Amino acid sequence: MPLFSPASAATDEQTMSVFQTTADPEAFALIVHRWQGPIRNLCMRMTADLHRAEDLTQETFSRLCARRREWQPTAKLSTYLWRIAINLCHDENRRRTRHGEVPLETGEDGEHLAHITVFQPTPHDELEAEERADQVRAALQRVTEPFRTVLVLRHYEGLKFREIADVLGVPEGTVKSRMVEGLSQLTRLMQPALNDTPSVPTTPAAWQPRPQTKGRL
């Protein structure tokens, strides 16, 4: 089996170390294979725009290639990749704000990009769950930075507070305080919908995403 096949047992850091020193295209291809999906999902959640998310994903790997010498072998590759992608998403959102652009809400097939459920639906409340999913998606996009970034990394990407602190380059205590404020903002933004349905829970576990399917968040 080739060292850098998709089934390679080499760690991300081992693979990146080889790519950093030799520019081995197979090593780079393995990194893309492993991380293209997670980075694309992050970009979609941060921008709510399927087409821009694809572009930002490609730009993330382009920058990884161009700046491979900047990566420190003692650091986790995932931290470096998250940081590049988040910075690109922030730049994109600022650009759209300046130009007054509205993020796309649907993909080419007309389906909503984000399917974030406010609660676990039963067969009797599927329709209501889909409506709430749209409301939470819209509310999440209105949470201000840097609080939205922490919410996305923690509850959608599953990073620990310590890992988020490494990605953002801030103390762990700052990450936790941003999480509290992010949840507070999300709850306030969701309040009109919650008033319509008092039984809908508002804890973080209540708006965990469904198992991912291709083309959706």
WORAPE-V609004 format. One record per residue. RES is the residue in one small letter. PHI is phi in degrees with one decimal (none if undefined). D_CENTER is the distance of its C-alpha to the mean C-alpha in whole Angstrom. Layout:
RES:PHI:D_CENTER
RES:PHI:D_CENTER
This chain:
m:none:32
p:-58.6:31
l:-57.0:29
f:-114.4:26
s:-75.0:26
p:-55.4:23
a:-92.5:25
s:-59.0:25
a:-89.0:25
a:-63.6:25
t:-71.9:22
d:-57.8:19
e:-67.7:21
q:-63.3:24
t:-65.2:23
m:-65.9:22
s:-61.5:25
v:-65.9:27
f:-63.6:25
q:-62.2:25
t:-92.2:29
t:-121.8:30
a:57.2:27
d:-63.4:28
p:-64.5:26
e:-69.3:26
a:-64.9:24
f:-63.8:21
a:-61.4:21
l:-67.4:20
i:-61.4:17
v:-61.9:16
h:-57.4:17
r:-76.4:15
w:-114.2:12
q:-62.4:12
g:-63.0:10
p:-59.6:7
i:-68.4:7
r:-62.4:7
n:-60.5:5
l:-59.6:2
c:-64.7:5
m:-67.6:7
r:-70.5:5
m:-81.5:6
t:-115.2:9
a:56.6:10
d:-140.2:12
l:-60.3:12
h:-68.8:15
r:-67.1:13
a:-61.5:10
e:-63.3:13
d:-63.9:14
l:-67.0:12
t:-62.5:11
q:-63.4:15
e:-65.7:15
t:-59.4:13
f:-73.7:15
s:-63.8:18
r:-70.2:18
l:-59.3:17
c:-64.5:21
a:-67.7:22
r:-111.0:22
r:-60.3:22
r:-68.8:25
e:-79.2:23
w:-69.2:21
q:-93.2:23
p:-57.8:24
t:-81.6:24
a:-98.9:20
k:-75.3:18
l:-63.4:16
s:-58.8:13
t:-60.4:13
y:-64.5:14
l:-67.7:11
w:-56.9:9
r:-63.9:11
i:-60.8:12
a:-64.5:9
i:-64.0:8
n:-61.5:12
l:-65.6:12
c:-64.7:10
h:-61.9:12
d:-61.6:15
e:-65.1:14
n:-65.5:14
r:-65.6:17
r:-61.9:19
r:-67.1:18
t:-64.5:19
r:-61.7:22
h:-93.5:23
g:67.9:23
e:-82.8:21
v:-105.9:19
p:-63.3:16
l:-64.8:16
e:-107.2:16
t:-133.9:17
g:-90.3:17
e:-62.2:20
d:-88.7:22
g:84.4:21
e:-84.3:19
h:-68.3:16
l:-69.2:13
a:-108.6:11
h:-119.1:13
i:-100.6:13
t:-88.4:16
v:-80.0:18
f:-153.0:20
q:-78.7:21
p:-74.0:23
t:-103.5:27
p:-59.3:29
h:-89.0:30
d:-129.1:27
e:-56.8:25
l:-62.9:26
e:-63.6:25
a:-62.8:22
e:-64.6:20
e:-64.2:22
r:-66.5:20
a:-58.2:17
d:-64.1:17
q:-66.2:18
v:-68.4:15
r:-58.1:13
a:-64.9:15
a:-64.8:16
l:-61.4:12
q:-66.9:12
r:-93.5:15
v:-66.3:14
t:-76.3:15
e:-78.3:14
p:-93.6:13
f:-70.5:13
r:-63.6:10
t:-58.0:8
v:-64.6:10
l:-59.5:9
v:-65.6:6
l:-65.6:6
r:-78.9:9
h:-95.7:9
y:-112.4:7
e:-94.8:6
g:75.1:10
l:-77.4:10
k:-75.7:14
f:-57.6:15
r:-62.8:17
e:-68.3:14
i:-63.8:12
a:-59.6:15
d:-65.0:16
v:-63.0:13
l:-86.9:14
g:70.4:17
v:-129.2:18
p:-64.4:20
e:-60.8:19
g:-61.4:21
t:-66.0:19
v:-61.0:16
k:-65.0:18
s:-68.0:19
r:-67.2:16
m:-63.3:15
v:-60.1:19
e:-67.1:19
g:-62.5:15
l:-64.6:16
s:-63.1:20
q:-62.9:18
l:-62.8:17
t:-62.9:20
r:-63.7:22
l:-66.7:20
m:-87.4:20
q:-56.8:24
p:-56.8:26
a:-68.4:24
l:-66.9:25
n:-66.2:28
d:-72.2:29
t:-133.1:28
p:-61.1:29
s:-79.8:28
v:-71.3:24
p:-71.5:23
t:-119.4:21
t:-73.0:20
p:-53.4:16
a:-62.7:17
a:-73.7:18
w:-118.6:15
q:-66.6:13
p:-72.0:12
r:-69.5:14
p:-53.9:14
q:-71.1:12
t:-123.6:15
k:-58.2:15
g:85.0:14
r:-127.9:12
l:-88.4:9
